[in-house]
Amino acid sequence: MKKLSYLFFACFISLSLMNCAEDGEPGPAGKDGVDGIDGVDGVDGVDGQDGEGFEELTKDGSIILYFDGTRPDGIEFEDSVVFTYSNDIPSTVELIEDEEEGTYYEVELTKFTTPSLPFFEGGGYFDFFYKTTDLSNNADFSLDGLYWNSTVTTSDNKAFRVTGGIEGELDLTITDYNYDETTGRIQFGFSFVLDDNMNSTYHELNVTGKVDVNLYEIIYPEMGPM
C-alpha cells in the first residue's frame, strides 16, 4: 500500500514540475506550401453597345488598303488601314453627258478613318475617282485620280505617314468587280505599285485594296447644278 502511495506521489510531483516549466523560443518558420490550382475562368461579359450614331456613320461600307514596302528609315514593313466613315461625304456616281466624250459615269469613292476629320485637318482619308460607260463591269474602267492619307504605327514605337497621290495613268489591276444596281453596292479589289517618288515613304510601295461601299447617284434640279 505504501508503494502505491509513493507511486502516486511521484507522479504528482512530475506533473507539477512539467506544468511549471517555461515555454521555449518559437522554432523557425516552415517552407511555404505549394500554390493551389488556378480556378476556372469566369464567363466573358456581354459586349457593349455601339455609341450613338456609329451605325449611321459606318452603314455605307468601307475601303481597306494593305501596304507592303519600306519605312522612311529603311526597314521593311507591312500594314493595313481601314477607311470606314462617311462624314456626310458619301461615295457617289454621276451620269455625265458630254458632246466630245459622250455619255459616261463618273464615280468618286470617299472614306475616312475617323468620324470627324475632314481633308484639310490632316486626318486619314481615301479618295478614288474613275470613269466608266457601264457600271455593271470594269471593261472600260478609266482612273482619274487616287489619293489617300494614313498613319502607320509600329511595334518598335515608330510612326510615319503613308500617303500617295496619282492622277491619270497608273498600272492598276481590278479584280472581282461587282455592282448591284438595286442596292447601289459596289465591290472590287485593286492593286498597284508606286515608285519611290510617288509616295511619302520615298521607297517603292506595293498597295492592294478592297472596296465595299454604297454608291449614291447625284441628282440636280431641272435647271442644272448651282
KOLTOR-817097 format. One record per residue (C-alpha): x, y, z; residue in one letter. Coordinates in nm, 4 decimals. Example, Ala and Ser with C-alpha at 12.3 -4.5 7.8 and 13.67 -1.06 7.14 Angstrom:
REM KOLTOR-817097
SITE        c1        c2        c3  vexgu
SITE    1.2300   -0.4500    0.7800      A
SITE    1.3670   -0.1060    0.7140      S
//
This chain:
REM KOLTOR-817097
SITE        c1        c2        c3  vexgu
SITE    0.0000    0.0000    0.0000      M
SITE    0.2883    0.2341    0.0841      K
SITE    0.4496    0.1578   -0.2528      K
SITE    0.1294    0.2600   -0.4232      L
SITE    0.1149    0.5854   -0.2272      S
SITE    0.4767    0.6629   -0.3135      Y
SITE    0.3998    0.5951   -0.6811      L
SITE    0.1067    0.8390   -0.6857      F
SITE    0.3169    1.0976   -0.5061      F
SITE    0.5982    1.0644   -0.7584      A
SITE    0.3570    1.1080   -1.0496      C
SITE    0.2053    1.4169   -0.8857      F
SITE    0.5493    1.5769   -0.8406      I
SITE    0.6438    1.5024   -1.2037      S
SITE    0.3285    1.6586   -1.3404      L
SITE    0.3742    1.9661   -1.1210      S
SITE    0.7276    2.0198   -1.2487      L
SITE    0.6189    1.9819   -1.6119      M
SITE    0.3443    2.2414   -1.5687      N
SITE    0.5805    2.4873   -1.4052      C
SITE    0.8434    2.4753   -1.6861      A
SITE    0.8608    2.7840   -1.9165      E
SITE    0.7846    2.7577   -2.2945      D
SITE    1.0892    2.7602   -2.5267      G
SITE    1.1560    3.0043   -2.8148      E
SITE    0.9408    2.9506   -3.1309      P
SITE    1.1063    2.7364   -3.3924      G
SITE    1.1919    2.8666   -3.7432      P
SITE    0.9051    2.9184   -3.9908      A
SITE    0.8295    2.6286   -4.2176      G
SITE    0.8565    2.6491   -4.6015      K
SITE    0.5651    2.7974   -4.7978      D
SITE    0.3184    2.5451   -4.9237      G
SITE    0.2715    2.4737   -5.2955      V
SITE    0.0301    2.7116   -5.4744      D
SITE   -0.3133    2.5727   -5.5384      G
SITE   -0.4525    2.5107   -5.8872      I
SITE   -0.5964    2.8188   -6.0646      D
SITE   -0.9727    2.8404   -6.0639      G
SITE   -1.1818    2.8191   -6.3804      V
SITE   -1.2091    3.1455   -6.5801      D
SITE   -1.5375    3.3266   -6.5493      G
SITE   -1.7756    3.3775   -6.8384      V
SITE   -1.6980    3.6745   -7.0704      D
SITE   -1.9158    3.9779   -7.0167      G
SITE   -2.1674    4.0992   -7.2699      V
SITE   -2.0257    4.3251   -7.5446      D
SITE   -2.1072    4.6921   -7.5005      G
SITE   -2.3376    4.8707   -7.7378      Q
SITE   -2.2048    5.0844   -8.0213      D
SITE   -2.2019    5.4546   -7.9479      G
SITE   -2.4889    5.6719   -8.0659      E
SITE   -2.4590    5.7475   -8.4359      G
SITE   -2.1999    5.4733   -8.5044      F
SITE   -2.4271    5.2704   -8.7312      E
SITE   -2.5268    5.5795   -8.9260      E
SITE   -2.1623    5.6774   -8.9799      L
SITE   -2.0490    5.3306   -9.0920      T
SITE   -2.3543    5.1894   -9.2728      K
SITE   -2.2188    5.2629   -9.6205      D
SITE   -1.9333    5.0127   -9.6069      G
SITE   -1.5578    5.0538   -9.6033      S
SITE   -1.2372    5.0602   -9.8066      I
SITE   -0.9243    4.8748   -9.6902      I
SITE   -0.5667    4.9387   -9.8016      L
SITE   -0.2806    4.6921   -9.7482      Y
SITE    0.0790    4.8193   -9.7673      F
SITE    0.3974    4.6246   -9.8375      D
SITE    0.7048    4.8412   -9.8580      G
SITE    0.9933    5.0071   -9.6754      T
SITE    0.9739    5.2581   -9.3930      R
SITE    1.1415    5.6005   -9.4219      P
SITE    1.4260    5.4618   -9.2047      D
SITE    1.4929    5.1759   -9.4488      G
SITE    1.3213    4.8911   -9.2595      I
SITE    1.0682    4.6769   -9.4456      E
SITE    0.7094    4.6847   -9.3201      F
SITE    0.3572    4.5572   -9.3851      E
SITE    0.0458    4.7273   -9.2572      D
SITE   -0.3194    4.7981   -9.3366      S
SITE   -0.5685    5.0769   -9.2793      V
SITE   -0.9487    5.0692   -9.2830      V
SITE   -1.1438    5.3699   -9.4070      F
SITE   -1.4904    5.3273   -9.2544      T
SITE   -1.6571    5.6637   -9.2024      Y
SITE   -1.8503    5.8819   -9.4478      S
SITE   -1.8628    6.2123   -9.2565      N
SITE   -2.1562    6.3369   -9.4653      D
SITE   -1.9474    6.2896   -9.7812      I
SITE   -2.0910    5.9779   -9.9460      P
SITE   -1.9368    5.7822  -10.2301      S
SITE   -2.1175    5.8970  -10.5435      T
SITE   -2.1859    5.8232  -10.9067      V
SITE   -2.2903    6.0871  -11.1594      E
SITE   -2.4126    6.0409  -11.5150      L
SITE   -2.2206    6.2782  -11.7444      I
SITE   -2.3352    6.3703  -12.0950      E
SITE   -2.0527    6.5358  -12.2842      D
SITE   -2.0559    6.6360  -12.6508      E
SITE   -1.6946    6.5298  -12.7019      E
SITE   -1.6591    6.2317  -12.4684      E
SITE   -2.0156    6.1071  -12.4956      G
SITE   -2.2161    5.9623  -12.2062      T
SITE   -2.0337    5.8022  -11.9139      Y
SITE   -2.0467    5.7598  -11.5358      Y
SITE   -1.8126    5.9479  -11.3055      E
SITE   -1.7554    5.7658  -10.9777      V
SITE   -1.5970    5.9057  -10.6616      E
SITE   -1.5266    5.6713  -10.3713      L
SITE   -1.4637    5.8645  -10.0482      T
SITE   -1.3987    5.7306   -9.6988      K
SITE   -1.2330    5.8389   -9.3713      F
SITE   -1.0586    5.6617   -9.0824      T
SITE   -1.2277    5.8733   -8.8140      T
SITE   -1.5801    6.0145   -8.7775      P
SITE   -1.4924    6.3833   -8.7757      S
SITE   -1.1658    6.4768   -8.9502      L
SITE   -1.2044    6.6304   -9.2987      P
SITE   -0.9301    6.6591   -9.5603      F
SITE   -0.7905    6.9937   -9.4515      F
SITE   -0.7294    6.8792   -9.0916      E
SITE   -0.4902    6.6065   -9.1988      G
SITE   -0.6969    6.3060   -9.0954      G
SITE   -0.6925    5.9690   -9.2640      G
SITE   -0.8880    5.9698   -9.5894      Y
SITE   -0.9201    5.7838   -9.9185      F
SITE   -1.0473    5.9362  -10.2451      D
SITE   -1.0740    5.7375  -10.5686      F
SITE   -1.2056    5.8853  -10.8978      F
SITE   -1.2769    5.6859  -11.2107      Y
SITE   -1.4921    5.6879  -11.5236      K
SITE   -1.6836    5.4073  -11.6919      T
SITE   -1.9564    5.3743  -11.9525      T
SITE   -2.1012    5.0684  -11.7789      D
SITE   -2.1236    5.0384  -11.4013      L
SITE   -2.2002    4.6664  -11.4245      S
SITE   -1.8425    4.5774  -11.5236      N
SITE   -1.4927    4.7200  -11.5361      N
SITE   -1.4308    4.6685  -11.9074      A
SITE   -1.3575    5.0377  -11.9712      D
SITE   -1.2501    5.1394  -11.6209      F
SITE   -1.0542    5.4665  -11.6508      S
SITE   -0.8763    5.6105  -11.3484      L
SITE   -0.8955    5.9880  -11.2993      D
SITE   -0.7239    6.0120  -10.9608      G
SITE   -0.6425    5.8267  -10.6411      L
SITE   -0.5376    5.9956  -10.3156      Y
SITE   -0.5034    5.8823   -9.9575      W
SITE   -0.3538    5.9873   -9.6273      N
SITE   -0.2833    5.7464   -9.3402      S
SITE   -0.0528    5.6921   -9.0424      T
SITE    0.1352    5.3728   -8.9555      V
SITE    0.2497    5.2913   -8.6014      T
SITE    0.4942    5.0070   -8.5382      T
SITE    0.5809    4.7597   -8.2622      S
SITE    0.9121    4.9417   -8.2001      D
SITE    0.7233    5.2650   -8.1260      N
SITE    0.7764    5.4410   -8.4566      K
SITE    0.5137    5.6365   -8.6511      A
SITE    0.5165    5.7661   -9.0068      F
SITE    0.2811    5.8831   -9.2771      R
SITE    0.1913    5.6652   -9.5725      V
SITE    0.0320    5.8896   -9.8331      T
SITE    0.0041    5.8873  -10.2086      G
SITE   -0.1479    6.0785  -10.4960      G
SITE   -0.1938    5.9685  -10.8551      I
SITE   -0.3635    6.1471  -11.1409      E
SITE   -0.4266    5.9848  -11.4754      G
SITE   -0.2243    5.6866  -11.5875      E
SITE   -0.1497    5.4066  -11.3399      L
SITE   -0.0907    5.0357  -11.3927      D
SITE   -0.3995    4.9475  -11.1884      L
SITE   -0.5329    4.5916  -11.1653      T
SITE   -0.9049    4.5479  -11.0861      I
SITE   -1.0428    4.2119  -10.9634      T
SITE   -1.3788    4.0663  -10.8555      D
SITE   -1.5754    4.3676  -10.9753      Y
SITE   -1.9443    4.3676  -10.8851      N
SITE   -2.2114    4.6386  -10.8847      Y
SITE   -2.5661    4.5822  -10.7568      D
SITE   -2.7904    4.8352  -10.9304      E
SITE   -3.0768    4.7690  -10.6858      T
SITE   -2.8835    4.8353  -10.3635      T
SITE   -2.6130    5.0623  -10.5074      G
SITE   -2.3429    4.8433  -10.3518      R
SITE   -2.0130    4.8307  -10.5383      I
SITE   -1.7376    4.5814  -10.4583      Q
SITE   -1.3979    4.5131  -10.6141      F
SITE   -1.0328    4.4555  -10.5374      G
SITE   -0.7417    4.6552  -10.6784      F
SITE   -0.3638    4.6624  -10.6709      S
SITE   -0.0793    4.8812  -10.7950      F
SITE    0.2829    4.9706  -10.7292      V
SITE    0.4043    5.3240  -10.6620      L
SITE    0.7573    5.4402  -10.7363      D
SITE    0.9642    5.5940  -10.4577      D
SITE    0.8862    5.9478  -10.5749      N
SITE    0.5089    5.8915  -10.5694      M
SITE    0.4536    5.8169  -10.2002      N
SITE    0.5622    5.9548   -9.8642      S
SITE    0.7962    5.6655   -9.7682      T
SITE    1.0309    5.7526  -10.0586      Y
SITE    1.0617    5.3809  -10.1320      H
SITE    0.8732    5.1611  -10.3759      E
SITE    0.5329    5.0751  -10.2256      L
SITE    0.3038    4.7841  -10.3119      N
SITE   -0.0621    4.8638  -10.2453      V
SITE   -0.3635    4.6336  -10.2590      T
SITE   -0.7147    4.7261  -10.1587      G
SITE   -1.0742    4.6169  -10.1192      K
SITE   -1.3761    4.8359  -10.1940      V
SITE   -1.7154    4.7509  -10.0437      D
SITE   -1.9317    5.0653  -10.0320      V
SITE   -2.2696    5.2076  -10.1249      N
SITE   -2.2844    5.4409  -10.4250      L
SITE   -2.5305    5.7312  -10.4262      Y
SITE   -2.6432    5.8818  -10.7550      E
SITE   -2.6101    6.2596  -10.7713      I
SITE   -2.9249    6.4338  -10.8918      I
SITE   -2.9841    6.8001  -10.9798      Y
SITE   -3.2905    7.0209  -11.0333      P
SITE   -3.4046    7.0720  -11.3919      E
SITE   -3.2089    7.3972  -11.4311      M
SITE   -2.8896    7.2121  -11.3504      G
SITE   -2.6362    7.2386  -11.0666      P
SITE   -2.5811    7.5747  -10.8969      M
//
